Amino acid sequence: SRTHFSPNAPGDGAFIIKNSWGENTGNNGYQYVSYYDSVIGNIPYVGDYNSLNFVVDCDNVYNYSNIYQYDSVVYVYKLGDNDGQYWINNSYTIQKDEVISAVGTYFVDDSEYEVKVYVNNNLVTTKSAKLTQAGYQTIQLDNLYRVRKNDEVMVVIGIKQNISRSYIYVPLHDNEYPILSANPKSFISYTGLQYENLKDQDTVAPIKVYTMDVAEFDTEVDVELATIRITTNITNLDSDAKLCYKINGEFIKDSDDNIIFMDLTDSDSIVELTYATDTLTGSNATLESILSYKGLNITKSLEFNPRKEIRLEIDNITAYLNTPVSITVNVTNQDNEKLTGGYVVFTDTNGDILGQSDVNEGISTIYLTFDGEREDMLSVTYFDDNGELLAENTTSLTVKKHDVIIHIDDISANPGETIALTATLTDEAGSNIDNGKVTFKINGKTLKDTNGKVIYVKVVDGVASTQYTLPGNISGTDLKVQVIYSGSSKYDSEKNESTISVNPLIPVLRCEDISAGKSSQITLKAWINEGDNSITNAKVVFKINGKTVKDENNKVIYAKVVNGVVAVDYVLPDSMNPKNYTITAVLISSDYPRIEDTATLTIV
């Protein structure tokens, strides 16, 4: 009768089934399943939760390849609790490359649950729901998650029951039966924070992980100028499959408006499809690869730019008058691949075509010679072989006279010395300049000849040189040299500077021999000069045979130099007998080092 079921079945009639657990289960090992039941059993919320089978939902449409589990027989434990929640946690080591597709466990009422799946400690998905049917539930994940051999998969299931405020009913492995692993990793928590190792209690949580052997595939898109080439690599295909594509949500179809399906039978396949991009607009498109396989439609998406981005790279152009210049454009795509084919047209601001060149291995080059200075914009336009515009760019074009680089060395010389002022002149490429003239300035004054005319020095084979004699009345100073190139029709004007360092002179001191009679008056004289300059800021002391000459008051005579000459009148003492004596003149000055000269005094 239908009234023997709780809740009551819609009508009478039932299957009688025998449970393999033995006579202690159900009615001497037998149980009833209503004709109207879509499951293999039912649990009335009365009495012992272990008196009947769990409900097993038979609506699952997927065929799984593998299962990971530790439990073999489940027993429902009644535990004291005040919030009706608990968490179970199992970890499994993956045995081969496959995909996780579902998890399963037991529920004793219409519980609320939350499933979290971790792969190698990384959370990959979360799923939660409220059940409408108690029993064993296979929870299909929203996506398939590929795992590799030896990956560690952990499943955490939080369950909130709606039975009692004082108890929870926890399905766990019956420890009277063998656990399916010698080292299970299975835990339980009543707070969601601290977990107990169920292995220590000789039981495990009944969490199942279902996997499938699913083929792997990857799709790449190569963008050409007017088409895209779609390539899909499929591996580990273990049953027949079909492959199709969508672009921006629309199926790719043939000329008869039929969806293009590729039949796949080999375990490893490569599928290629060419698609014209003339219907695609914008710079972004989405390609979906759809593999119909084992009752699944597995979709992978990628985004791509359907337009072949062509890049024309050209530097700013600086050209020199009457000198050939090469102008090069680099032609590449967004993948930095060098393109071949088509041609580039070079035009100026007025639209005049300066040249045209084919593109070969990413390069298009023209050669030009300009006879006039100009500041312009250069346009480069890339066409395919059919004359269709593909890309364009602009750059600046400057045509000018050659730059001039002048080099002149610093010089060190003595007062009155004749030196060569030599400048070397080259252009920006290091080539010698062979025309034009140069003038030189010393301390701002232009060099002139004896007739007062400016000296113009011709530039020959990159060199301009002239002679210059330093004044004899300068020393210990620097002179600024300027070399000025006036330019020409081909070369720009330029100038540069250097320095002449004039060495300081050491003064020359000279005294003269004297012949005099005994006890007579003599004049001790000395001459001091620095080149052409007569020294005045100095004094001289005379000595005779090493004894300093003194006045009648026995004070040393310091004779002041006037216009480079010094003279001291001196009366020879009676003690000086006829013979030769040495006269020594000593220069004393804060501006010069100590200088001496000697002469002979002869007393007759």
C-alpha positions in Angstrom: 0.0 0.0 0.0 1.1 3.5 -0.7 0.5 4.4 2.9 3.5 2.3 4.0 5.8 5.0 2.5 6.6 8.3 4.2 5.7 10.6 2.7 2.9 8.6 1.0 3.5 7.5 -2.5 1.0 8.8 -5.2 -0.2 5.2 -5.7 0.1 1.6 -4.6 2.8 -0.9 -5.7 6.4 -1.5 -4.8 9.5 -3.4 -5.6 10.9 -5.8 -3.0 14.7 -5.6 -2.9 17.2 -7.6 -0.9 20.1 -5.7 0.8 23.5 -7.3 0.6 24.3 -6.1 4.1 22.5 -9.1 5.7 19.4 -9.8 7.7 20.1 -7.2 10.3 19.2 -4.4 7.8 15.6 -3.6 7.0 13.0 -6.4 7.4 15.3 -9.4 7.7 17.4 -7.9 4.9 14.5 -6.9 2.6 13.2 -3.4 1.8 10.5 -1.8 -0.4 10.9 0.7 -3.2 7.7 2.4 -4.5 6.9 2.2 -8.2 6.6 6.0 -8.0 10.1 6.5 -6.5 12.9 7.8 -8.8 15.5 6.6 -6.2 16.6 3.3 -4.8 15.4 3.9 -1.3 14.0 6.6 1.0 14.6 7.7 4.6 11.7 8.6 6.8 12.6 11.1 9.4 11.6 8.6 12.2 13.5 6.1 14.2 17.0 4.9 13.5 18.7 6.6 10.5 20.5 3.3 9.8 17.4 1.2 9.5 16.9 1.9 5.8 19.1 2.6 2.8 20.0 6.0 1.8 18.3 7.6 -1.2 20.5 7.3 -4.3 19.6 9.8 -7.1 19.6 8.0 -10.4 19.1 11.1 -12.6 22.8 11.6 -13.3 23.5 11.7 -17.1 27.3 11.6 -17.0 29.5 8.5 -17.2 32.4 9.1 -15.0 35.8 7.3 -15.6 37.2 7.2 -12.1 36.2 7.6 -8.5 38.3 8.6 -5.4 36.9 7.4 -2.1 37.9 6.0 1.3 34.6 4.7 2.7 32.9 1.4 2.0 29.9 1.3 4.3 28.3 4.3 5.9 26.8 4.5 9.4 24.9 7.6 10.7 26.2 8.8 14.1 24.1 11.0 16.3 26.1 13.7 18.0 25.2 16.4 20.4 25.3 19.9 18.8 23.6 23.2 19.2 23.8 24.7 15.7 23.3 21.7 13.3 26.5 22.3 11.3 29.6 20.3 10.6 32.4 20.2 8.0 34.1 17.2 6.4 37.3 17.3 4.5 39.0 14.6 2.3 42.2 14.9 0.3 43.2 12.6 -2.6 46.4 12.2 -4.7 45.5 12.1 -8.4 46.6 8.9 -10.1 46.7 10.1 -13.7 45.9 13.1 -16.0 42.1 13.6 -15.9 39.4 16.2 -15.1 37.4 16.6 -11.9 33.7 16.7 -12.8 31.7 16.0 -9.6 31.8 15.2 -5.9 29.4 13.2 -3.8 28.4 12.6 -0.2 25.4 11.7 2.1 22.7 14.0 3.5 20.2 12.9 6.1 17.7 15.7 5.4 17.1 18.6 3.1 20.3 20.2 4.2 22.1 23.3 3.1 25.7 22.7 1.8 28.8 24.4 0.5 31.4 22.6 -1.5 34.9 23.9 -1.9 37.5 22.2 -4.2 41.2 22.9 -3.9 43.9 21.7 -6.3 47.4 21.9 -4.8 46.1 24.2 -2.1 44.5 26.6 -4.6 40.8 27.1 -4.5 39.4 26.3 -7.9 35.6 26.4 -7.3 32.9 26.8 -4.7 29.3 25.6 -5.0 26.4 25.9 -2.6 22.7 24.9 -2.6 19.8 23.8 -0.5 18.7 20.2 -1.1 15.1 19.2 -1.8 15.8 15.5 -1.4 17.8 13.8 1.3 20.1 10.9 0.6 23.3 10.4 -1.4 23.9 13.3 -3.7 26.3 13.6 -6.7 27.0 17.3 -7.0 28.0 18.2 -10.5 30.6 21.0 -10.6 29.9 24.0 -12.8 33.1 23.3 -14.8 35.5 20.6 -15.5 38.8 21.1 -13.8 41.9 19.4 -15.3 44.3 17.9 -12.9 47.6 16.1 -13.5 49.1 13.0 -12.0 50.3 13.5 -8.4 48.2 16.7 -8.0 46.7 16.9 -4.5 42.9 17.5 -4.6 41.1 18.5 -1.4 37.3 18.7 -1.1 35.7 20.5 1.9 31.9 20.1 2.4 30.1 22.2 5.0 26.6 20.9 5.9 23.9 22.6 7.9 21.0 20.3 8.8 17.4 21.2 9.6 16.5 18.3 12.0 17.2 19.3 15.5 18.8 22.1 17.6 20.3 19.6 20.0 21.8 16.9 17.7 23.5 16.4 14.3 23.4 13.2 12.4 26.7 12.6 10.7 27.2 9.9 8.0 30.6 8.4 8.4 32.3 5.2 7.4 31.2 2.2 9.6 34.3 1.1 11.3 33.2 -2.5 11.4 34.0 -2.5 7.7 37.4 -2.0 5.9 38.6 1.5 4.9 39.6 1.6 1.2 43.0 3.1 1.9 45.8 2.4 4.3 46.6 6.1 4.7 43.4 8.1 4.3 43.5 11.9 4.7 40.0 12.6 6.1 39.0 15.2 8.7 35.9 16.6 10.5 35.2 19.9 12.2 32.3 21.1 14.2 33.4 24.8 14.0 34.8 25.1 10.5 38.1 26.1 12.0 39.6 23.2 14.0 39.6 19.7 12.4 39.9 16.3 13.9 41.7 13.5 12.1 39.1 10.8 11.5 41.8 8.2 11.0 42.4 8.4 14.8 38.8 7.3 15.2 39.1 4.4 12.7 36.7 6.1 10.3 36.6 8.4 7.3 34.2 11.0 5.8 32.2 9.6 2.8 33.3 12.1 0.2 33.6 10.9 -3.3 35.5 12.7 -6.1 34.4 11.8 -9.7 36.7 12.3 -12.6 36.5 11.8 -16.3 39.0 11.0 -19.0 38.5 14.0 -21.3 40.5 14.8 -24.4 42.7 17.9 -24.3 42.6 20.6 -26.9 44.0 24.0 -27.6 43.2 26.5 -30.4 45.4 29.1 -31.9 44.6 31.9 -34.3 47.0 33.2 -37.0 45.9 36.5 -38.5 46.7 37.1 -42.1 45.9 40.2 -44.2 42.4 39.1 -45.2 41.9 35.8 -43.4 42.5 34.0 -40.1 43.8 30.5 -39.8 42.3 28.5 -36.9 44.3 25.5 -35.7 43.1 23.2 -33.0 45.3 20.4 -31.5 43.4 17.6 -29.9 45.1 14.9 -27.8 43.9 11.8 -25.8 40.6 11.5 -27.7 39.2 8.1 -26.6 35.9 8.3 -28.4 34.4 9.9 -31.5 33.8 13.7 -31.3 32.8 16.7 -33.3 34.4 20.1 -33.4 32.8 23.4 -34.4 33.6 27.1 -33.9 31.8 30.3 -33.1 33.1 33.8 -33.8 31.4 36.6 -31.7 28.6 34.2 -30.8 27.9 33.1 -34.4 28.7 29.6 -35.7 31.1 29.4 -38.6 29.2 28.1 -41.6 29.9 26.9 -45.1 28.8 28.6 -48.3 25.4 26.8 -48.0 24.8 28.4 -44.6 25.4 25.1 -42.8 27.4 24.9 -39.5 30.8 23.4 -40.2 31.4 20.3 -38.0 34.7 18.5 -38.1 34.4 14.7 -37.3 37.2 13.5 -35.0 38.1 9.9 -34.7 41.9 9.7 -34.1 43.2 10.0 -30.5 45.4 12.9 -31.6 44.2 15.3 -34.3 45.0 18.6 -35.8 42.2 20.6 -37.3 42.8 23.7 -39.5 40.1 26.1 -40.8 40.6 29.3 -42.8 38.0 32.1 -42.3 37.7 35.4 -44.2 37.8 38.4 -41.9 36.0 40.8 -44.2 32.8 40.5 -42.1 34.6 41.3 -38.8 34.7 44.8 -37.6 36.7 46.4 -34.7 39.9 45.3 -33.2 38.6 42.5 -30.9 36.9 39.2 -31.6 36.0 36.1 -29.6 36.6 32.6 -30.9 34.9 29.7 -29.2 36.1 26.1 -29.9 33.3 23.6 -29.1 34.2 20.0 -28.7 31.1 17.7 -28.6 32.3 14.6 -26.7 30.9 11.9 -24.4 27.6 13.9 -24.1 29.5 17.0 -23.1 30.0 20.3 -25.0 33.4 21.5 -23.9 34.0 25.1 -24.9 37.2 27.1 -24.9 37.3 30.8 -25.7 40.0 33.1 -26.8 40.1 36.7 -27.9 42.1 38.0 -30.8 42.5 41.0 -33.1 41.0 40.0 -36.5 42.8 42.8 -38.2 46.4 42.4 -39.2 48.1 45.2 -37.5 50.8 46.5 -39.8 53.5 48.8 -38.3 55.5 51.2 -40.4 58.6 52.3 -38.4 60.6 55.2 -39.8 63.1 57.5 -38.0 63.1 61.3 -38.4 65.2 62.0 -41.5 68.1 64.4 -41.6 69.7 64.8 -45.1 72.6 67.0 -46.3 72.8 69.1 -49.4 74.0 67.3 -52.5 74.8 64.1 -50.6 72.9 60.9 -51.2 70.7 59.7 -48.3 68.9 56.4 -47.8 65.4 56.4 -46.3 64.2 53.1 -44.9 60.9 52.0 -43.5 60.6 48.8 -41.4 57.4 46.9 -42.2 56.2 44.4 -39.5 53.0 43.1 -38.0 51.8 42.9 -34.4 53.9 39.8 -33.8 57.0 41.7 -35.0 57.2 39.5 -38.0 58.9 41.0 -41.1 56.5 41.3 -44.0 57.3 40.6 -47.6 55.2 41.8 -50.5 53.5 45.1 -51.5 55.3 48.4 -51.8 55.8 51.7 -50.0 55.2 55.2 -51.5 57.2 58.1 -50.2 55.6 61.6 -50.6 56.2 65.1 -49.3 53.8 67.7 -47.8 52.8 68.8 -51.3 51.9 65.3 -52.3 54.8 65.0 -54.6 56.1 61.4 -54.8 59.7 61.2 -53.8 60.1 57.5 -54.5 58.6 54.0 -54.3 60.1 50.7 -53.2 59.0 47.1 -52.8 58.8 45.5 -49.3 61.2 42.6 -48.9 61.8 40.9 -45.5 60.4 43.8 -43.7 62.3 46.6 -45.4 61.5 49.2 -48.0 64.3 51.7 -48.9 64.7 54.6 -51.4 67.8 56.7 -52.1 67.5 60.5 -52.7 69.8 63.5 -53.2 68.5 67.0 -52.3 69.9 70.3 -53.8 68.1 72.7 -51.5 67.5 73.2 -47.8 64.0 72.3 -46.5 61.9 71.5 -43.4 59.2 69.1 -44.5 57.0 66.1 -43.5 57.5 62.8 -45.2 54.6 60.4 -45.6 55.1 56.7 -46.1 52.1 54.6 -47.4 52.1 50.8 -47.6 50.0 49.1 -50.3 49.5 45.5 -51.1 50.2 44.1 -54.6 46.7 44.9 -55.6 47.1 48.6 -54.6 44.9 48.3 -51.4 46.1 50.7 -48.7 47.3 48.8 -45.7 49.1 51.3 -43.4 50.6 54.7 -43.4 52.9 56.8 -41.2 54.7 60.2 -41.2 58.0 61.5 -40.1 60.0 64.8 -40.3 62.4 65.5 -43.2 65.2 68.0 -42.7 67.6 68.9 -45.5 70.4 71.2 -44.5 74.1 72.1 -45.1 76.7 69.7 -43.6 77.5 70.1 -40.0 81.1 71.3 -39.4 83.2 70.1 -36.5 86.3 72.2 -35.8 89.2 71.0 -33.7 92.1 73.1 -32.5 94.5 72.0 -29.8 95.6 74.1 -26.8 99.1 75.4 -27.1 101.9 76.1 -24.6 104.5 78.6 -25.7 107.1 81.2 -24.6 106.9 85.0 -25.0 108.1 86.0 -28.4 107.9 82.5 -29.8 106.4 81.9 -33.3 103.8 79.2 -33.2 101.5 77.5 -35.8 97.7 78.0 -35.3 96.3 74.8 -36.9 92.6 73.8 -37.1 91.2 70.6 -38.5 87.7 70.7 -40.0 85.5 67.7 -40.7 81.8 67.1 -41.4 79.3 65.1 -39.4 80.5 61.9 -41.0 84.2 62.6 -40.2 85.1 63.5 -43.8 87.6 66.3 -44.4 86.2 69.6 -45.5 87.9 70.8 -48.7 86.6 74.3 -49.3 85.9 77.6 -47.5 88.1 79.9 -45.4 89.0 80.4 -41.8 89.9 83.4 -39.7 91.6 83.4 -36.3 91.2 85.8 -33.4 93.4 86.2 -30.4 91.7 87.6 -27.4 88.9 88.9 -29.7 91.2 90.6 -32.2 91.2 89.2 -35.7 94.7 88.4 -37.0 95.9 90.7 -39.8 98.9 90.9 -42.0 101.6 93.7 -41.9 99.3 95.8 -44.2 96.5 95.6 -41.7 94.4 93.3 -43.8 92.5 90.3 -42.3 94.2 87.0 -42.8 91.9 84.5 -44.5 93.2 80.9 -44.3 92.0 78.5 -47.0 90.8 75.0 -45.9 92.7 72.4 -47.7 92.0 68.7 -47.1 90.4 69.5 -43.8 93.2 71.7 -42.5 93.6 75.5 -42.0 96.9 76.8 -40.6 98.8 80.1 -40.1 101.8 81.4 -38.2 101.6 83.7 -35.2 104.4 85.3 -33.1 103.7 85.9 -29.5 104.5 89.3 -28.1 107.7 89.3 -26.0 106.2 91.5 -23.3 103.6 89.0 -22.0 104.2 86.0 -19.8 102.4 83.8 -17.3 99.0 84.3 -18.9 96.5 82.7 -21.2 95.3 83.9 -24.6 92.0 82.9 -26.1 92.1 81.7 -29.6 89.0 81.6 -31.8 88.8 79.9 -35.2 85.9 80.9 -37.3 84.7 79.0 -40.4 82.6 81.2 -42.6 80.8 78.3 -44.3 80.0 77.6 -48.0 77.2 76.5 -50.2 77.7 73.0 -48.9 78.9 73.5 -45.3 77.4 75.4 -42.4 79.3 78.1 -40.6 81.0 77.1 -37.3 83.6 78.3 -34.8 85.5 76.9 -31.9 88.0 78.0 -29.3 91.3 77.0 -27.7 93.9 78.5 -25.4 97.5 79.6 -25.7 99.2 79.3 -22.4 102.1 81.8 -22.3 104.9 80.5 -20.1 106.3 82.8 -17.4 109.9 84.1 -18.0 112.7 83.8 -15.5 114.4 87.3 -15.2 118.0 87.6 -16.4 120.5 89.3 -13.9 123.8 90.6 -15.2 126.7 92.5 -13.5 130.0 93.8 -15.0 133.7 93.5 -14.3 135.4 96.5 -12.6 139.1 97.6 -12.5 140.1 100.3 -10.0 143.0 101.6 -7.9 143.4 100.9 -4.2 141.1 102.8 -1.9 139.2 104.4 -4.9 135.5 104.8 -5.4 133.8 102.4 -7.7 130.2 102.0 -9.0 128.7 98.5 -8.7 126.1 98.1 -11.5 123.6 95.3 -12.5 121.1 95.0 -15.3 117.8 92.9 -14.8 115.2 92.2 -17.5 112.3 89.7 -18.3 112.3 89.2 -22.0 111.6 92.6 -23.5 110.4 93.8 -20.1 112.6 95.8 -17.7 112.0 94.9 -14.1 111.3 97.7 -11.6 109.7 95.9 -8.6 112.9 94.4 -7.1 116.1 95.2 -5.2 119.7 94.1 -5.5 122.3 93.4 -2.8 126.0 93.3 -3.8 128.7 91.1 -2.2 132.5 91.3 -2.5 134.2 88.0 -1.8 131.0 86.9 0.0 130.8 89.9 2.2 127.7 92.1 1.8 128.4 95.7 0.8 127.3 98.1 3.6 127.1 101.9 3.9 129.1 104.1 6.3 126.6 103.3 9.0 127.4 99.6 8.6 123.9 98.9 7.2 123.3 96.6 4.2 122.8 98.5 1.0 119.5 97.4 -0.8 119.7 99.0 -4.2 116.4 99.6 -5.9 116.0 98.5 -9.5 114.9 101.4 -11.8 114.0 100.5 -15.4 115.9 97.3 -15.2 119.2 98.9 -13.9 120.7 99.3 -10.4 123.9 101.1 -9.4 125.7 101.6 -6.1 128.7 103.9 -5.4 131.1 102.3 -3.1 134.6 103.3 -1.7 137.0 100.5 -1.5 138.4 100.0 2.0 142.1 100.5 2.6 142.3 96.9 3.7 141.6 95.7 0.2 145.0 95.3 -1.4 145.7 95.0 -5.1 144.4 91.6 -6.4 141.2 90.1 -7.9 138.0 90.0 -6.0 134.6 88.4 -6.8 131.6 90.6 -7.1 128.2 88.9 -6.5 124.8 90.6 -7.4 121.8 89.1 -5.7 118.2 89.9 -6.9 115.7 90.2 -4.1 111.9 90.3 -5.0 108.6 88.8 -3.9 107.7 88.3 -7.6 110.7 86.3 -8.7 113.0 83.6 -7.3 116.4 84.4 -5.9 118.8 85.1 -8.8 122.6 85.8 -8.7 125.3 86.8 -11.1 129.1 87.3 -10.6 131.8 89.6 -12.0 135.5 90.3 -11.2 136.8 93.3 -9.3 140.5 94.0 -10.0 142.4 96.3 -7.7 145.7 97.5 -9.2 
